[in-house]
Structures are given as structure tokens and as C-alpha cells.
Amino acid sequence: MRAPEINRKGVGMAFEKGIDVARFNELDDSWVQTGGLWTRCVFIGEKNSPGSPVGVAIKADREIGDHVAGRRSFDTTTMTVLLSGSVMHDGRWMKPGDFYVAPPNDVNGDLVFGSEGAVLFIIFDNRSGIIPKFVDAGDQARFDETLRADVEAVAAGRSERSVALLPLRDAYTKGRAVVFRTLEAVQQYRTETGTEW
């Protein structure tokens, strides 16, 4: 029996790519490292198309805390899923399986990574919207200086390689990268900060 000729009339021709198996627990040469952050892009849909979706895995090591650039927006719908570890997203702790969906131009994403680090996966509805706009001028300047050119190449469809999206910063908020060894230390932190968790 002869196999059907699916692509005879061009159907499916735009999606002629190999299968990409992404392992987010194994760091290899497909990841880009920026300090304690590793980033890997997973390209979906038509090759080199600004209108195609893209996934971005971000793996943070245990020391990263809140050294990651702050609140930002994107020109496309995004869905952020926590795959492992813990992260505080805009003041709420997320656990594996939790996700956050943001419409285009929604300002969010103040991240504090837990003491064990974390792996996030962000799906962007289209690549053209992958360029972040940061609220903090210093975060925006760091992005523009070190990361923008590579991210713009992905957004324009000129490149399908992993790029870092979130610059690191030296300044951070004391006490946000919270690690406690005892329940007494947790209680003291709650008393000093008024935090209810």
C-alpha cells in the first residue's frame, strides 16, 4: 500500500522542520547562560516567521533570588508556567504547575526565585512580540545594551537560536531572596515585614 502524498499540493509545506525534543532539566549547548540564568528557545510553527509562536525556558540557579530584571510587558499574549522549584511572581508564590496568562502589553513579572532555583516556561503567541519593555529604566538600559540585538533577530524571524530575555542586575531588594533555616527565623521575618505567609 502506498503512503498518501500529504504535501502534494503544498499542504503542510510551511512546517517542514525536524522534531525538537527539549529537555529542560539538562543543560546543553542549546542553552544560553547569563550569570545564574540559562535560557532555551523552542521554536514552534513556520520557520523564521515573526507570526509563529515561540517558547522560552528559563532555568535559574539557587543563588539568583531577585537579581533578575523586574516588571516588564510584551507586545503579545504570554503564558508563564512554573515547571520546577518555586518563584514569587508579582508577590504571589507559584509552585510547579501554576501558570500566569498575560494579554499583550500587560505589565507583570516581578520575579523572586526560591532557594532551590526554578524552571519557568513562557509561551509567546508570536515571535514579533518577544522584545520586553521594562518598567525600570536601568533594567531597560541593561537589556538594550547586552541582549536587544539578538532578541530582535528572533522577533523579526532572522534567527532561530536561543537568546536571553532577562538581564541580571547587581542591585536587589534585601530580604527578597529569602532562605530560612528555622521556624523562629520565619516568624521573625513575618514580624519585621508584616508578611502573612
N, C-alpha and C positions, 0 to 999 in steps of 0.2 A: 504494500500500500504506500502510495506517495504522500509525503507530508504536504500540507497546504502551503501555498506561497503567500504568506501574510503580507509581505512588503511589495508585492507585485505592482500595486497602484500607489505606492508611496505611503501607505498607512503604517504608522509607527516608525517611519524613517528618521524622524527627529530625535528618537530616543535610542539610537544605536550606540549604547555605551556598555561597557562591561559591568558586571555586578561588583559593587563596592561593599565589602564587609568591614564595618567599622567596629573596632574593639576599644571601648572607652576605658577599660581597666588596664590596657597595655600601651605604654608609650613607645612609639617607634618614630621613624624619620618622617612620617606624615603629620606629626605634631610640630607646632611652633612654640618655642619657650620664650617667655618674658618673665624673668625673675622666677617667682614661685608659681606662676600660671603657665599652663600648657593649653594650646588651642588647636582644634582639628575641625576643618570644614568637611561637610558631607554634601556633595552637590547632587541635586535631585532634578529630574526633568531634562529638558532640552539643553544640550551642551552649549556653554558660553552664552546663555540667554539671560539678559538682565531681568526678564519677567519670570524666570523659573525660581522655585523655592531653593533655599539652602539651609542646612542645619549646621550649627556650630556647637561643638562640645568644648567645655571649659573645665579643666581639672585644676583645682587649687590645692597646694600643699598645706600641711598643718600649721605653718607659721604665717600664712598670708593675712589672717584677720581681716582688717578693713583697709589694707593698703591698696585696694583696687579703686580705680576712679569711680566717682559717685553717680548720682542720679543723671539719667540720660533719656533721650527719646530716639525713635527710629521712624522713618517715613513709610513703614509697612507694618502690618499686623505681625505680632510675635507671640510665641508661646514658649515659656521657660519652664522646664521640668527638672526637678531635682532627682538625679539618678542614685547618688550615694552621698553619705556624710550628712552634714547639716549646714544650713546657711540662713541668716536672717535677711529677709528681703523686705525693705521698707518697714522695718520694725516688727515683722512677724517671722517667727522661726518656721522654716519649712523642713519637712522630713522626706525621705525618699518616697517618690510617687506623687508628691504635691506639685501642682503646677500653677502658673500665673499667665493669663492671656491679656495682652495689651493691644488696643487698637492703634492705628497709625498716630504718631506724634504724642502719645501718652507718655508723660514724664514719670519714670519709676526706676527702680533698680539700685537703690542704695543697698549694697551688699556687705555683710559681715560673715566671713566663713568661720565655722566652728573649729574646735581644737583638733579634730581629726581630718580637716580639709573637706572637700566635696567635689562632686562631678555634676555640672549643670549641662543641660542640652537645650539650646534655643533654636526654634524653627522660625525662619523668616519667610513670610508669604512670597516675597520676591527679592532677588538679589539687589536690585536697584535701591532698595530701602535699607541696606545693611550699614550705611555710614551713620555712626552715632552723633547726636548733638548733645553735648554735656552741659549741665546747668552751671557747674563751677568753671570759671574762666581758666584756671590752672589746669584742670583736667582736659579741657578742650585744647589748650596750647600743647600739652604733652602728646595728646592724640595726633594733632595736626603735624607736629614735628617728627614723630617717630613711626606712626602707623598709617596715617591717612593715605599715602600713595598706594600702598599695597591693597588696602580695603577698597579704594576707588577702582582699582583694576578689576577686582571681583564684582563690584557693583555694576560696572559697565560691560561685564561679560568678556573682558580681555584675558582673564585668568581664572583657572580652576585649581588653585592651590590653597593650602591652609594659610590663614592670616590671623594675626592677633587683633582683637577688637577693643580690649580694655587695657589702657595704660596703667602702670603702677604709680603710686605716689609715695614720697617719703613721709609727708605729714599724715597723721591719722588721729582719730579721736581716742584719747586714753580711755581704757576700760571697755572698749567695744570688742576687742579680741579677747573675750572672757574665757578664762580657764580657772576652774575651781577644784581644789583638792579635798575640801571638806564641806559638810553642810553648814558649818558655822561661817565659813567664808561666803557661801551663797547668801545666808541671812544678813551678813554684814553689808554685802553689795546691795541687797534689796533695801536695807535701811538707808544707806548713803545715797542711793539714786532714786528711790521711790518706785523702782520697778516691781511689778506684781507677779512675775513668773517665778 
